[in-house]
Amino acid sequence: MAQTAAPAIPFPVASQYSTRPSFDLTTQTLSASAPTQVSPVQIPAVGYLQGLLLEVTIDGTGGTAPAFTADGPFNVIQSINFRNASGVNLIAPVTGYDLYLMNKYGGQVAPGFGPYANPKFGFGYADTAPDAHFFLWLPLGFDISDAYGVIPALASNANYQMELSLAAIPTVMSGAPTSVTVSISATAHYFDLPAAANQAGVAQATSPGSQATSVWQKETPTVTAGYKLQQLFNVGNVIRNHILVLRDEAGARLEAAWPDLTELYLDNQPRFSFSEAEWEFLMSRWYGLADVTKDSDNGLDNGVFVLPFHTLLGSAAGDPSNTRAQLLPTLNATLLQYRFQDFGANAARLEVLTESITTTDAATLYSK
């Protein structure tokens, strides 16, 4: 009787999930008047990257009763982006506060889902101005349970690159501290490259197999008080998340101006209709945020509303057991619109963070 070869050991079993220091930036002194540009950072090759954990430390001296601004201390990062060796952004330029929202609501943080993905949760967070300390996850893979979405960082001559600038002191805090320095280091979280066979001679998968890539993009349409039908242009792939932020002309987040009713239309067909109260109720469940006071450590955020397609049929956002069945496929010709009824006074800018998945293998994407 012919013998059948044993199936290869799956990649998430054969590979060892590992961490390694990735980079340690020279301490930067913030300007009192302009952003500070940091030299681009080359990410060393390690294996298959799940993400980078950034540790940020702010040290300040002097001033009169310094206090962090509403988006602080995370907005000390003026802009950050992450691109592949071909120069294509996997994370388009976003602010540190955007990255905070992507951590809290994106469902990609490892470890952590629901309230545990909140950068303000747990040990290591401090924000007593003019000093602060926090961690932010630079999200790459999006389903750690099967190493789905991890990116290959295997070649030393084809490094990924992170670009970064830091905000001026008045952007981050009031009270005019006389000196503020910022230190940033990063640890790579990755799946290593397993041998083709284990010590018993059993074959092992040496790559995650059919893969997909998470891409974060941002658009900032102008809005005004009253009714608004807003088309979104970041379409053409499979959408996993929408994070919407409403701001006034000066850039402050607006809570009172959020519409009483918001609807999502896909090719002119209604998909969702949320009253403000209903949407807040659902978000508190999707993310396990129990505090009824917004901008608190365990609450929602003023002027921020989220539609996590990856959580619609699952548990809390980011739970590895969640299904991918409701991720939203779109084409370049898809007409995707939000209908807002109505924005209140001082509404000036809507920021929309879109996480989409690029893949040529829909069968694997929707296999879970």
N, C-alpha and C positions, 0 to 999 in steps of 0.2 A: 504494500500500500504506500502510495506516495505521501511524503510528509509535507505538511503545510507550514511555511515559515510563520513564526509568531509575529503578531503585529508589533510595530515599533512602539517603544514607550513614548507617550505623548510629550510634547515639548514642555508644558508647565510642570511635569513630573521629572523629566530628565534634567531640566535646567535648575540651577540654584539661584533663587532670588537673592540678590546681593546689594550691598551699598559700598560706595567708595567716594572719598573726597574728590570733587570735580574742579573747583577753583576757589581762590581766596583773593578777593580784590584788595588793592591798596586802599587804606582808609582815605575817604574823601572829605574835604571840608566844604560845607555848603556855602554858596554865595548869598549875600543879602539882597541880590537884585536880579539874578539870572540863573537859568538851569545850568547844571554842571554835566558836561558830556564825559562819559566813561569810555575808555578804549574798548572796541569789540572784544568779546571773550570767545575763544575757541574751546569747544567742549571735547575733552579727551574721549577717545574710543574706549568703550568698556564692554559692550555686548548689545543687548536689546533694551533700549531705554524706556522705562515706565514714566519717569519724570525726574525733575530736579527739585530738591528741597532747599530753598533759599533761607538763610538765617540772616536777619537784618538787625543791627544794633545802632541806635541813635544815642549819641552822648552830647549834651548841651550844657552850657554854663551861662550865667548872667541873665539879664533881662528882668522885667517886672511882671510877676505872676504869669509866666508863660503857660499857654494852653493850646492843645492841638485843635486844628480846624475840624470841620465836620467830617471830612474824608480822611483825616489823619488817624494814626501816624502812617497809614499805608501809602498815602499820596506823596511820601518822601520820594518814591519812585515816580518821576515825571513821565517816563516812557520806557517800555520794555517790549522787545519782540524776540522771536526765536525762529531761525530760518535754517533750511537744509543746505547742503553743500552747493546746490544749484542756485541758491539765492531766493528760493521760494519760502515765504513766511508760513510756518505752521501755526504760529501765534502772531497775528498782525500787531503793530504798535498799539499797546494799551497802557493805561496808567496803573500805578500800584493799587489804587482803589478798585479799578476794573478787575485786576488780578485777585484781589480779596473777594469780590463778588463771584468770580469764576471758581474760586476755591469753595466758597460757602454754598453756592447753588449749582455748580457744574456737575457734581457727581463723579469726579475723577480722582479725588484725593485718596492716597493710599499711605497708611491705613486711615480709615474713617469714612463713615457715611452718615446721612441725616445730620443731626446737630454736631457730630464729632468731626465733621469736615470744616466747621467754622474756625477760621484762624484765631479767634478770640477764645476758643474753648481750651481749657486745661492748662497744664503747667507750661511755663515759658513765655506767656504773654504778659507784657507790662506796658503801660502807656501813661506814666506820670511825667508830664512835660517838665523840663525839656528833654527827658530821657525816654527811651522806648526800646522794646525788644519783642520781635515776633518772627514767626516762620510763615513763608508763603510757598505753596506748591506750584511749580511750573508744569502744567498738566500736558502729558503726551499720550500715553496709553489710556484707554477708557473702559476697559473691562478686564481687570487684573485676574479674575477667576480663570480665564483661559488665555491670558497674555495677549488679548486682542487689542490691536491698535498700538502696541509697542513699536518703536522705530529702531531700525538697525544702525547702531553706532559701532561699526566693526573696523572701519578703515581709518588709519591715522592720517591719510592724505585726503580725506573727504569729510572733514569735521563739520558738525553743526555749529552754528554761531548765535550767540546772544548779544543783543545790543541794548544799551542801558543809558539813561540820563537821570539825574537827580534834581529835585525841585529846589527852588530858592527858599530860604528860610521863611518868609512871610506866607508862602503857600502852605507850609506844613504846620506852622504854629504862630500864634500871636505872642505879644509880650517882648518882642525884640531881643531874644538871646544874643549875647555878644559872640558866641562861637558854637557851632553845631557840626559834629563830625558823624559820618555814616560808614559802617563796616558791613560788608556783605560777603558771605561765604556760601558755598553750595555743595551738596552731597548728591551724587548720582544714585538713583534707585533703578536697578536693571535686572534682567534675566541674563545669566552668563551663557556662553556658548558651550553646549554639552558635547561630549565625545560621540562619535558615530555609533559606539557600542559601549555598554557598561562593562564592569569587571567580570560579569558572568557571560559576556559575549552576546547579550541581547541587544538588538538594534535600538537606537534612540533617535527621535526626531531632533535635528540640529537647527531647526528654525520653527517659528510659530505657524508656518504653513500659510494658507490664504490670509492675507492681511488687509487692513484698512487703516486710514490715517485720519486723525482728528485735526481739524483746522478751525481756529478761532478768528473771526473777522469782526470788524466794528464799522457801523455807519451812524452818522449824526445828523439826521434831517432837522431842519428848522420847523418849529411849530408855533402856533399862536393860540390865544384863548378861543374857545368855541369848538365846533365840530371839525374833525379831521379824519380823512381817509388816507392813510399813509402806506404807500407801496414799499416793500422791502426788496432790495436788489441782491442780497447775498443768497442766491438760489443756484440750483444746478447740481447739488449734491443731496445727501440724506441728512436732514436737520435733526439734531439731538437736543439742542437747548436754545431757548431765547431768553435773554436777560434784558429788560427794558428799564431805563433810568430817565426820569424827567428832571430837567434843570431850568433855572431862570437865566436871564441874560448874563448875570455875573458868574454863573457856573454852580450856584448853590442848588442842591437837590430840593425838589418841591414835593411836599406831601399833600397839602390841602388842594392843590390844583389837579390832582389825578382825577380822570373822568369817572363819573358814576357808572358808566357802562363801557366795556371794551369787548370787541368782537374780532375774531380772526376769520378771514375769508381766503379760501384756496380756489383759484380760478373762478372767482365770483360765487362760489358755493360756501355758505356759512359752515364753519368747523366748530368754533367755540364762541360762547357768549357768557361773559363774566360780569356780574356787578362787582364793584370795588370790595364790598364786604365779603362776598362769596370767594373772590380770588384770594383775599388775605386769609380766609379760613382754610382754603385748600393749601396754600403755601405753608402755613403753620404745620399742617399734617405731612406734606411732602418732605419737609425738612426737620420735623421734630422740634420746632422752635416755640417754646411754651410761654415766653414772656410776652405780655400784651403791650409793653412799651417798646416802640420802635427805636432803633439805634442802640438798644441795650445789648449786653453781651449775648443773651440768648433769645433775642427777638428778631423780627424782620427789620428791614432798613427803610428809612424814609425815602419815598419817591422811587422805590425799586419794586418791580413786579416781574415774575419769572414764569415761564411756561416750559417745564421739563418733559419733553416727549418721552425721554427714557424712563420716566417714573409713572406714567399714566396707568399702567397695569401692574405696578409693582409695589414694593414696600417703600421705605424712605429712600430719597435720592442717593444714588451711589451704591445701594445694596448689591453685592455681587450676584445675588440670586435673581435680580430683576430680569424680566424679559426685554428683548430689543424689538419686540413686535410692533410697537407704535412709533418707532422713529419715522420721520416724515420725509418720504422721497419727493424730490423736486427736480424739474428740468430747467434748462436755461430759459425756456419760454414760460415757465410757471409764473402766474400772477399771484403773488402772496401779499395780502394787505391786512393791516389792522385798522379797524374803524373805532374811533374814539369819540364818545359823546358824554360830556364835552370837556375839553381842557379848561381849567380855571385861569384866573388872572395870573400874569407874570410868566406863564409857560412860554419858553423860548427855544428849547432844544431837547430833542429826544435822542438818547443814546441807545443803540441796539447792539448787543453782543450776540453773535450767532455762532454756535458750534455746529459744524457740519462734518459729515463723514464721507471721505472719498474712497471708493472701492470699485472694482470691476467684478466682484463676486457677491451679488445680492443674496445668494443662497446661504452663504456662510454668515453674512451680516444678520439675516433673519432666522438663523438656525437655533436661536435661544430666545 
